Each structure stands twice: as C-alpha cells, then as structure tokens.
Amino acid sequence: MKDYSEIKELILKFSFLGIEESKSTGALLIGRAPHIAESAWLNRLYSPIDKNEIIKMEDGISKKIPTSYVDFLTNFSNGLNILGDTLCLFGYRSNYVRTVDFSWQPYSLISFNKYDKPRNSTEEMLFIGSYDWDGSLLYMTTDEKVHFCNRDDSTSLFIWDSLSSMLISELKRLYNIFDSSGIQIDDTQATTPI
C-alpha cells in the first residue's frame, strides 16, 4: 500500500472551513464553500472500495485498472473532487439517487471509459479524471504514467511519472491559484496544467 499522508494533508488544507461525513455515502466533505452553493464543499474524499467494486468496474470497461489506481481506490479514496469540481478523479458510483446526501459520490469511471472517451483513444488508456475548466481529461497508461489531454483528443499534452506525483503537483499548483477560502483568485485563468 502506498503512503498517502502528503496527499491527505494537502486535501485537508481547507478543514478549518468545516469538515463533515456524509451519513449516506461515508464521503468526507472538507471546507464549506458557500460561494459555490449553500451545501457545497471544496474537497471531497470518498470511502475506499473493495476488490468486488474493482472487479465490477473492470468488467464494465473490459480492461484491467492499473495497479496504482486500484491501490488508490481501495486504500485511500474512491475517486476525488478538489476545489469543487476543478479537478476530479473518477471512481465506483454505487447509485444515482439524487438527494443531496446520496449525491456525495465520485463521477463514474465506467461512464467516462465506456461512453465519453475522446477520439483516437486506445485500449491502453484508462480515463481517471477531468478538469471542469474545459472538460479536459487525465488518463493512465499501462506503464502507470498519468497523461493530460484535451476533451476531444487523447493526444498526450503533459505526462507525470505516477499517480501520486500528479496529485501532489496538481494540488500544490491549484492551491496557488485559489485563495484561503477556496475562491479562484483570477477566474479568467485556466485551471488546467497547461
């Protein structure tokens, strides 16, 4: 199991704005964000899943999930939402109940990999996340590297050597363009890595 302590410390940065656990989903909601919506939170961690959910996702997308992402989903968080939806990592969505408390679930890894892949994507690509700025995506390849690409074109525009290096660098980068209340300092500045 990977050590996620640095990533968790970064995600908890906004805990001084409040922290709550969803009674329905077990999601850890961090940093109230009334500037987004009355019941919005800046960062969301989800309860880790087990091997059964991994198997369901792999069956749903007809491919294996890279080892480091399986470790992330089963030992740290079933997906992730940072600064609202500025950066999201996909996970296993158990239901689509629309009540506020049940909505604290990750975006579906199956949906993005089955129905929403960009053109020219290949079988070795697993789409694991997105940015709300323009819908651009993150995907992992079989060598465990993480790639950034446009919404409609899977050509790699930026590469990180690992999932953890991507998360640490992206959390630090994003926190530099948001203030201490989680409000983007310049809302005309792109929140994507490039």
Secondary structure, DSSP 8 states (H G I E B T S, - for coil): ----HHHHHHHGGGGGG-EEE-TTT--EEEEE-TTT-TT-EEEEE-----HHHHHHHHHHHTS---HHHHHHHHHT-SSEEETTTTEEE-B-------STTTT-S--BHHHHHHT---BT--TT-EEEEEETTT--EEEE-TTS-EEEEETTEEEEEEEESSHHHHHHHHHHHHHTTB-TTS-BSSTTS--S--
